[in-house]
Amino acid sequence: MVRPPLTPAERERGRRLGALLREARGTRTPAEVSAASGVSLEALRKIETGRVPTPAFFTVAALAQALGIPLDRLTAELAPSGDGALTA
């Protein structure tokens, strides 16, 4: 299966997700968040820098739980139109 290229909006949403995760991490190191979430350190770094703009749902959920971010907050903050709905 060939995956279609990401749109600029999808790439931007990935950058915003990374920024939100970095902000929520605060003074914790990436290694601490990696250990707490079960997400590899390399995957976390790629997500935080926007190099993986569309991480898997369970990866995002694990990071959100480890950082104490409700998933509905992520949904609201990453929604393109502010309506709380993410587009695929």
Secondary structure, 3 states (H helix, E strand, C coil): CCCCCCCHHHHHHHHHHHHHHHHHHCCCCHHHHHHHHCCCHHHHHHHHCCCCCCCCHHHHHHHHHHHCCCHHHHHHHHCCCCCCCCCC
